[in-house]
Amino acid sequence: RRNGRPNLTPLRLSLCGPACAAGGMGDLPGDAPSAEPGVIGWVKKNRLKAIGGVWAGGIAAALTYNFAMKPALPISLKLIHTRVYAQGLTLGVLFAAACIEG
């Protein structure tokens, strides 16, 4: 509190930890400082890794969902639905990456 008023400065969230204070991700040797710390800076630098990770996570989540929630469907349909869900998710991530890139 300052002058009887609560401190209302915005909270800056960063998922890369204390290394962001130096301006870079700090997790790789020779890592150049990024202009934008945090998740967006990492995504801009490692676009394909981010998209591939989301795709793999989407496949795993869709497989889990299809096998847990739709037990009556044949396995071939479960795999087709999984592919379609992951493909839609990947297109959404590609669009988001294009928007972040600006």
Secondary structure by P-SEA (a helix, b strand, c coil): cccccccccbbbbbccccccccccccccccccccccccaaaaaaacaaaaaaaaaaaaaaaaaaaaacccccccaaaaaaaaaaaaaaaaaaaaaaaaaaac
